[in-house]
Amino acid sequence: MIPMPREDSPVWKDSEPLECVMVIPEAPEVRTFSFRPPSGSTFVYRPGQFITLDLPVPGGNVQRTYTISSSPVSSAYITVTVKAQPGSIGTRWMVDHLKPGMRIKAFGPSGLFHLPRQPDGKYLFISAGSGVTPMMSMATTLFERGEDPDICFIQCANKPTDLIFRRKLEFMAGRVAGLQLHFVVKGSDPYEVWTGYRGTFSQLMLGMMCKDYLERDVYCCGPTGFMTGVRDILNSLGYDMSRYHQESFAAPAESVAEITEFHDRVPVEKARATIRFARAGISADCTETDTVLQIAKRSGLPAASGCGFGICGTCKVKKNSGEVLMVHNGGISNDDIEAGFILACCSHPIGEVEVDA
């Protein structure tokens, strides 16, 4: 039996293996594993950091990094929450074989994606899939400090059953006024009613969920494409990106550059561009901050439009050549985008662009 920590318990060092003491099913192919040191040592880490596990898979050990999903306020144990993706080796072994009583080698904790030492600000957490794990550690830490936090927590998933920690988040939100939850799903589960947001996370959703997002520090984690989309949304809305932090659930950051350096293309007001409307035989000079729709109307063309912010799809037009930056709100499908269509109301020209109008 593992002894309980005492006031004089030493801090765990990675020279000591960890013992699995509990396994919790969270969602399909998702498990939370709870670990404690056999010596009863305590853990010291910052919410958002990760640990590396040495997993004894068939054919030889592999090392995999997992974000710690528990709060450092509870220093007697740590948890990692993992999802077995298609083709995974280490995580697949954990889900299928790791049981209470088994001991494994671990290294860390490490990582630079975490809350500040005195987390007293206003936060916006945005996650997708198993990228919710560092956000869970952060939210639980703020909850367990005994002070009312100020968190807008947005979690995205494919289906309601894929929303990891949904019940625990709802439990916490039911006990503090400052934790506001918003769930977004793309699909449905049979025989389960869903009344929340549906579709792909967008500018429109962000505005409805968190009106004061410009005043918050943003922490984001999920697949690379998801995080790129979030940055595109924030850039298009004029957010101060020096307050944006991200972590990929596939590759935790180990250097400041991995967290702070992004190579996003953002429209520049002084950068010149040209749009040619092929069928009308008209070319117009403009800047990157103009939209195709604005220039069409300025040129006297009968451009169809509706909502003006990329949701209705009325202004869809074929792009013949060139590059645009488009941040829409669901008014165009991925198939249409791949076929070369754009929404004129939210597409900014980069260099020379030709559209079929």
Secondary structure as UniProt FT lines:
FT   TURN            7..8
FT   TURN            14..15
FT   STRAND          18..27
FT   TURN            28..29
FT   STRAND          30..36
FT   TURN            38..39
FT   TURN            47..48
FT   STRAND          50..55
FT   TURN            58..59
FT   STRAND          62..68
FT   TURN            72..73
FT   TURN            75..76
FT   STRAND          78..83
FT   TURN            86..87
FT   HELIX           90..97
FT   TURN            100..101
FT   STRAND          103..110
FT   STRAND          123..128
FT   HELIX           129..131
FT   HELIX           132..144
FT   TURN            145..146
FT   STRAND          151..157
FT   HELIX           160..162
FT   TURN            164..165
FT   HELIX           166..173
FT   TURN            174..175
FT   TURN            177..178
FT   STRAND          179..185
FT   TURN            190..191
FT   STRAND          197..198
FT   HELIX           203..209
FT   TURN            211..212
FT   HELIX           213..215
FT   STRAND          217..222
FT   HELIX           224..236
FT   TURN            237..238
FT   HELIX           241..243
FT   STRAND          244..248
FT   TURN            249..250
FT   HELIX           256..260
FT   TURN            269..270
FT   STRAND          272..277
FT   TURN            278..281
FT   STRAND          282..287
FT   TURN            288..289
FT   HELIX           292..298
FT   TURN            299..300
FT   TURN            314..315
FT   STRAND          316..326
FT   HELIX           334..338
FT   TURN            339..340
FT   STRAND          341..343
FT   HELIX           344..346
FT   STRAND          347..355
//
